[in-house]
């Protein structure tokens, strides 16, 4: 591992355990060369026309000279490889442990255009004001489609800020730019102070955010509108589950009292019976509660 401007860096072959360790220690880490440049080129070409027809934002926070394209699972199939990147998913499973399963909560392409000012520094976990400080609700992954530099608006982060109290989060701080090449990824906790930098170059800085959060929290992106049922049915099952077309035990996100993944392949309407989608603890309780004399098999 090396460090550049305070942002820890790991190679593409780094074990997920090492990536998680850096998140715990610094709140952020760059994993270099995680996806081949050719793959990122293909993604950029697919996203380019979407960005072209998208107007800049209308608010200071989202950026008056920044373009954002959401709903990438449905709009940009080539980004699926980023959402399902094995090392990233394993890191999420090691980090977002206070849930039965984590989920994909945002899929967004961001183009910071020349002349854009720096975004206000913030913590993404602010969208969950009642989530205890001891619980980390999310981890975001910023993938570089173009080179990220200090001059062109590369994401600014404050290593170690995830350990600050909420009252210290807005104090005067000097962030560092997460400079990286296409195919590299910046991972940062929802508790880490960060923001897009100012673009003082002549070219747009383009990245893709794939964010993951605890499976019992509401997602930033309404994935069921962004990825309607007819599209979700044709996704790889792992991705359909990841965006929320799956139950979180016990009994969250059910459809017709069933795990949506049981019903996703069905076409048209059908008579559907309810079923249990319980926690392992409740399953154990019921296994002792039901007896053969009840006329039903023990669970």
C-alpha positions in Angstrom: 0.0 0.0 0.0 1.1 3.6 -0.7 -0.5 6.9 0.1 -0.9 9.9 -2.1 -2.0 13.2 -0.7 -3.5 11.4 2.3 -5.7 9.0 0.3 -4.7 5.3 0.8 -4.1 3.3 -2.3 -4.3 -0.4 -3.0 -3.7 -2.4 -6.2 -6.4 -4.3 -8.1 -5.3 -7.6 -6.5 -5.8 -6.3 -3.0 -7.9 -8.7 -0.9 -11.3 -7.3 0.1 -10.2 -7.6 3.7 -7.4 -5.1 3.1 -9.9 -2.7 1.3 -12.2 -2.9 4.3 -9.3 -2.3 6.7 -8.5 1.0 4.9 -12.2 2.0 5.0 -12.2 1.4 8.8 -9.0 3.3 9.3 -9.3 6.2 6.9 -12.9 6.2 5.7 -11.8 6.1 2.1 -9.4 4.2 -0.2 -8.5 4.1 -3.9 -8.2 0.7 -5.6 -6.2 1.2 -8.8 -6.9 -0.5 -12.1 -9.8 -2.5 -10.7 -11.5 -2.7 -14.1 -9.7 -2.7 -17.5 -9.5 0.6 -19.3 -11.2 -0.9 -22.4 -14.2 -1.8 -20.3 -14.4 1.8 -19.0 -14.1 3.1 -22.6 -17.1 1.0 -23.6 -19.1 2.4 -20.6 -18.1 5.9 -21.4 -19.2 5.6 -25.0 -22.6 4.1 -23.9 -23.1 6.9 -21.3 -21.9 9.8 -23.6 -25.2 10.2 -25.5 -27.2 10.1 -22.2 -25.0 12.9 -20.8 -25.3 14.8 -24.0 -29.0 15.1 -23.8 -29.1 15.7 -20.1 -29.2 19.3 -18.9 -27.0 20.6 -16.1 -28.4 20.6 -12.6 -30.6 23.4 -11.2 -29.4 23.4 -7.6 -26.1 24.5 -6.0 -25.6 21.1 -4.3 -26.1 19.0 -7.4 -24.1 21.5 -9.4 -25.3 24.2 -11.9 -22.5 23.1 -14.3 -22.7 19.4 -13.6 -24.7 16.7 -15.4 -26.1 13.7 -13.7 -27.7 10.6 -15.3 -29.5 8.2 -12.9 -31.0 4.8 -13.3 -28.0 3.3 -15.0 -29.1 -0.3 -14.4 -31.8 0.2 -17.0 -30.2 2.8 -19.1 -26.6 1.5 -19.4 -26.2 -2.3 -19.4 -22.5 -2.0 -19.7 -22.4 -0.6 -16.1 -23.7 -3.9 -14.7 -20.1 -5.1 -14.5 -19.3 -2.3 -12.1 -22.3 -3.0 -9.9 -21.4 -6.7 -9.7 -17.6 -6.3 -9.5 -16.6 -9.3 -7.2 -14.0 -7.5 -5.1 -16.4 -4.6 -4.4 -19.3 -6.9 -3.5 -17.1 -8.9 -1.1 -15.9 -5.6 0.5 -19.5 -4.6 1.0 -20.3 -7.9 2.6 -17.5 -7.3 5.1 -18.4 -3.7 5.8 -22.2 -3.5 5.7 -22.7 -6.2 8.2 -25.6 -4.9 10.2 -28.2 -6.3 7.8 -29.3 -9.6 6.3 -28.2 -8.4 2.9 -27.0 -5.1 1.4 -28.5 -3.4 -1.6 -27.5 -1.1 -4.5 -29.0 2.3 -3.6 -27.6 4.7 -6.3 -26.4 4.3 -9.9 -25.4 7.6 -11.3 -23.1 9.0 -13.9 -21.7 12.4 -13.0 -20.0 14.8 -15.5 -18.4 17.8 -13.8 -18.1 20.3 -16.6 -15.4 23.0 -17.0 -16.1 26.0 -14.9 -18.0 24.1 -12.2 -17.2 25.3 -8.6 -16.4 23.0 -5.8 -19.3 21.2 -4.2 -20.0 21.9 -0.5 -18.4 19.2 1.6 -20.8 16.8 3.2 -21.5 13.4 4.5 -23.9 11.1 2.6 -25.2 9.5 5.7 -27.1 12.7 6.4 -30.0 11.3 4.5 -30.5 8.9 7.4 -30.8 11.3 10.4 -32.0 8.6 12.9 -29.4 6.0 12.0 -27.2 5.5 15.1 -23.6 6.8 14.8 -22.3 3.3 15.6 -24.0 2.0 12.4 -22.4 2.7 9.0 -25.4 2.9 6.6 -23.6 3.0 3.3 -20.4 2.7 1.2 -20.2 4.6 -2.1 -17.9 3.6 -5.0 -16.8 6.3 -7.5 -15.5 4.7 -10.7 -13.3 6.9 -12.9 -14.4 7.0 -16.5 -12.0 9.8 -17.3 -8.8 10.8 -15.4 -9.6 12.4 -12.0 -7.2 15.2 -11.1 -7.1 18.1 -8.7 -7.6 20.5 -11.6 -10.6 18.8 -13.2 -12.9 18.3 -10.2 -11.7 14.9 -8.9 -13.6 14.0 -5.8 -12.4 15.7 -2.7 -12.3 13.6 0.5 -11.2 14.1 4.1 -9.5 11.0 5.3 -10.3 10.2 8.9 -13.4 12.4 9.0 -15.6 9.3 9.4 -14.3 9.3 13.0 -15.4 12.8 13.8 -18.5 13.6 15.8 -21.5 15.0 13.9 -20.8 18.4 15.5 -17.3 18.5 14.0 -18.4 17.5 10.5 -18.6 21.1 9.1 -15.5 22.6 10.7 -12.9 24.3 8.5 -11.0 21.5 6.7 -8.7 21.1 3.8 -9.8 18.1 1.7 -7.5 16.2 -0.6 -8.2 15.2 -4.2 -8.7 11.6 -5.1 -6.6 11.5 -8.2 -6.9 8.3 -10.2 -6.9 6.9 -13.7 -9.8 5.4 -15.6 -10.7 2.0 -14.3 -9.7 2.9 -10.7 -12.3 3.3 -8.0 -12.6 5.5 -4.9 -14.5 3.8 -2.0 -15.7 6.0 0.8 -18.0 5.5 3.8 -21.3 7.4 4.1 -19.7 9.0 7.2 -16.7 10.4 5.3 -16.7 14.1 4.5 -16.3 14.6 0.7 -17.5 16.6 -2.3 -16.8 17.1 -6.0 -13.9 19.4 -6.7 -14.0 22.5 -8.9 -13.2 21.9 -12.6 -10.6 24.3 -13.6 -9.6 22.4 -16.7 -11.0 22.4 -20.3 -12.5 18.9 -20.2 -15.3 17.3 -18.3 -14.5 14.9 -15.4 -16.8 11.9 -15.7 -17.4 9.2 -13.1 -19.9 6.6 -12.2 -21.2 6.2 -8.6 -22.3 2.8 -7.5 -23.5 3.1 -3.9 -24.5 0.3 -1.5 -26.4 0.6 1.7 -28.0 -1.6 4.4 -30.8 -3.7 3.1 -33.4 -2.4 5.6 -32.9 1.3 4.6 -34.7 3.2 1.8 -32.5 3.6 -1.3 -31.5 7.0 -2.6 -32.8 5.9 -6.0 -36.3 4.5 -6.4 -35.0 1.4 -8.2 -38.6 0.1 -8.8 -39.4 3.1 -11.0 -35.9 3.3 -12.4 -35.9 -0.4 -13.3 -39.5 -1.5 -14.0 -40.6 -5.1 -13.7 -40.3 -5.9 -17.4 -36.7 -4.8 -17.3 -35.9 -6.4 -13.9 -37.1 -9.8 -15.2 -34.3 -9.9 -17.8 -31.5 -8.9 -15.4 -29.1 -11.4 -14.0 -30.8 -12.6 -10.8 -27.9 -11.3 -8.6 -28.4 -7.8 -10.0 -32.2 -7.9 -9.7 -31.8 -9.0 -6.1 -29.1 -6.3 -5.5 -31.4 -3.4 -6.6 -34.1 -4.5 -4.3 -36.2 -7.1 -6.1 -35.7 -9.4 -3.1 -36.9 -9.6 0.4 -34.9 -8.5 3.4 -35.7 -10.9 6.3 -37.9 -10.6 8.2 -40.7 -9.6 6.0 -39.3 -6.4 4.4 -40.0 -5.7 0.7 -42.5 -8.5 0.2 -44.8 -8.7 -2.8 -48.1 -10.7 -2.3 -46.5 -11.9 1.0 -43.7 -13.5 -0.9 -40.0 -12.9 -1.7 -40.1 -11.0 -5.0 -37.4 -13.2 -6.3 -39.8 -16.1 -6.2 -42.2 -14.3 -8.4 -40.0 -12.3 -10.7 -39.9 -14.9 -13.4 -43.7 -15.2 -13.6 -45.4 -13.6 -16.6 -48.9 -12.2 -16.1 -51.1 -12.7 -13.1 -51.2 -15.8 -11.0 -52.9 -17.1 -7.9 -50.3 -16.6 -5.2 -50.2 -18.0 -1.7 -48.5 -16.2 1.2 -45.3 -17.6 2.6 -43.0 -16.9 5.6 -39.9 -14.8 5.0 -38.6 -14.8 8.5 -35.3 -14.2 10.3 -33.2 -17.3 11.2 -34.1 -16.7 14.9 -37.9 -16.8 14.1 -37.4 -19.9 12.0 -35.8 -21.6 15.0 -38.6 -20.6 17.3 -41.2 -21.9 14.8 -39.3 -25.2 14.4 -40.0 -25.9 18.0 -43.6 -24.5 18.0 -45.0 -26.7 15.2 -45.5 -30.4 15.9 -46.5 -33.3 13.6 -49.9 -33.4 15.4 -50.7 -30.0 14.0 -51.2 -31.7 10.7 -48.3 -29.8 9.2 -44.6 -30.7 8.9 -42.3 -29.0 11.4 -40.5 -26.0 9.9 
